[in-house]
Amino acid sequence: MSYTKANHTDGDEKAPGMYFLREELDCENLGLTVIEAEAGWTGMEHDHGDDGQEEVYYLVEGAATMDVDGDEVTMSAGDALRVAGDASRQLTADEASTLVVAGAP
């Protein structure tokens, strides 16, 4: 089949409000995650140095702050932020927020 369709809530909920869709969409390389975060939600600090996966965080609504290698980057609705694979990152929702995260090697 040349396409796969899924609702974000069909994905694997790795944490409350955090849906991973790579497997649900049968993606070979691209990872897609939807995050529905309450104010004050903080994601896990991590990097992708082992697999070289860069990520793009798109803030659909709300406000968030991303710590990238110690730099605080504030995000408003409509902002997109690319983070290199080897950079450390940690996301915090400053208010109730919805984000879409895409990642690939």
C-alpha positions as CSV (number, residue, x, y, z in Angstrom):
1,M,0.0,0.0,0.0
2,S,1.3,3.5,-0.8
3,Y,0.0,5.2,2.3
4,T,-0.8,4.6,6.0
5,K,-3.2,6.6,8.1
6,A,-3.5,6.8,11.8
7,N,-4.9,9.0,14.5
8,H,-2.3,10.2,17.0
9,T,-4.2,8.5,19.9
10,D,-3.7,5.2,18.0
11,G,0.1,5.5,18.7
12,D,2.1,4.0,21.5
13,E,1.6,6.3,24.5
14,K,5.1,6.3,26.0
15,A,4.1,8.8,28.7
16,P,0.9,10.5,29.6
17,G,-0.1,12.6,26.5
18,M,3.0,11.5,24.5
19,Y,2.1,9.4,21.4
20,F,4.8,7.7,19.3
21,L,3.5,7.0,15.7
22,R,6.5,5.5,13.9
23,E,5.2,1.9,14.2
24,E,1.6,2.8,13.8
25,L,2.4,4.6,10.5
26,D,4.9,1.8,9.5
27,C,7.6,4.4,8.9
28,E,11.0,3.2,7.9
29,N,13.1,6.1,9.0
30,L,10.9,9.0,10.2
31,G,9.7,9.1,13.8
32,L,6.6,11.2,14.6
33,T,5.5,12.0,18.1
34,V,2.5,14.1,19.3
35,I,2.7,15.6,22.7
36,E,-0.3,17.0,24.6
37,A,1.3,18.5,27.7
38,E,-0.2,20.1,30.7
39,A,1.4,23.3,32.1
40,G,4.7,22.3,33.9
41,W,5.2,19.0,32.1
42,T,8.9,18.3,31.6
43,G,10.2,15.7,29.2
44,M,13.2,13.5,29.7
45,E,16.6,15.0,29.0
46,H,18.2,13.1,26.2
47,D,20.3,13.2,23.0
48,H,20.5,11.0,20.0
49,G,24.3,10.8,19.7
50,D,24.2,7.1,19.2
51,D,21.9,7.1,16.2
52,G,22.5,10.6,14.8
53,Q,18.8,11.4,14.8
54,E,18.0,15.1,14.4
55,E,14.6,16.2,15.6
56,V,12.3,19.1,14.8
57,Y,9.8,20.3,17.4
58,Y,6.8,22.2,16.2
59,L,4.7,24.0,18.8
60,V,1.1,23.9,17.6
61,E,-0.4,25.7,20.5
62,G,0.8,26.9,24.0
63,A,4.2,28.0,25.1
64,A,7.3,25.9,25.9
65,T,11.0,26.1,26.7
66,M,13.6,23.8,25.3
67,D,17.0,23.5,27.0
68,V,19.5,22.7,24.2
69,D,23.0,22.0,25.5
70,G,22.3,24.5,28.4
71,D,20.7,27.2,26.2
72,E,17.1,28.1,27.1
73,V,15.1,28.4,23.9
74,T,11.6,29.8,24.3
75,M,8.9,28.7,21.9
76,S,5.5,30.3,21.0
77,A,2.7,28.8,18.9
78,G,3.9,28.4,15.3
79,D,7.6,28.1,16.2
80,A,9.7,25.2,14.9
81,L,13.0,24.2,16.5
82,R,15.6,21.8,14.9
83,V,17.9,20.1,17.4
84,A,21.0,18.2,16.1
85,G,21.3,14.5,17.0
86,D,24.3,14.9,19.4
87,A,22.8,17.9,21.3
88,S,21.3,17.3,24.7
89,R,17.7,18.5,24.9
90,Q,14.9,18.8,27.5
91,L,11.4,20.2,26.8
92,T,9.2,21.9,29.4
93,A,5.6,23.1,28.7
94,D,5.3,26.6,30.1
95,E,1.5,26.3,29.7
96,A,-0.8,23.6,28.3
97,S,0.7,22.9,24.9
98,T,0.5,20.6,21.8
99,L,3.7,19.8,20.0
100,V,4.5,17.6,17.0
101,V,8.0,16.2,16.9
102,A,9.6,14.7,13.8
103,G,12.9,12.9,13.8
104,A,15.1,10.9,11.4
105,P,18.7,10.0,11.0
